Amino acid sequence: MKRAIAVAVAGLSLAAGSLALASPAEASSSQCQKYLKQKGYVVGPKVKAACKMGSSDSAMGKVVCKVKLNGIGVREGHAFKACELADD
């Protein structure tokens, strides 16, 4: 029993370490993608690319994100919110 607990604790420690290693851009991009998925959109390569642009440090990243999402059929309000989430 003690061994099982030790293994479980070690596994949780590794999982927590993995989360800590994720870059902020990855986390923000995933928030954008998750939001769009919750709104019923298919999260494919084009959505992922747009969300990644929204999470970049470039001044135009958020604008490009919105334009790309609008271009693939994401409603204006949803694109705005998703790109805001990507920029957090």
Rosetta blueprint (number, residue, H / E / L):
1 M L
2 K H
3 R H
4 A H
5 I H
6 A H
7 V H
8 A H
9 V H
10 A H
11 G H
12 L H
13 S H
14 L H
15 A H
16 A H
17 G H
18 S H
19 L H
20 A H
21 L H
22 A L
23 S L
24 P H
25 A H
26 E H
27 A H
28 S H
29 S H
30 S H
31 Q H
32 C H
33 Q H
34 K H
35 Y H
36 L H
37 K H
38 Q H
39 K L
40 G L
41 Y L
42 V L
43 V L
44 G L
45 P H
46 K H
47 V H
48 K H
49 A H
50 A H
51 C H
52 K H
53 M H
54 G H
55 S L
56 S L
57 D L
58 S L
59 A L
60 M L
61 G H
62 K H
63 V H
64 V H
65 C H
66 K H
67 V H
68 K H
69 L H
70 N H
71 G H
72 I L
73 G L
74 V L
75 R L
76 E H
77 G H
78 H H
79 A H
80 F H
81 K H
82 A H
83 C H
84 E H
85 L H
86 A H
87 D H
88 D L
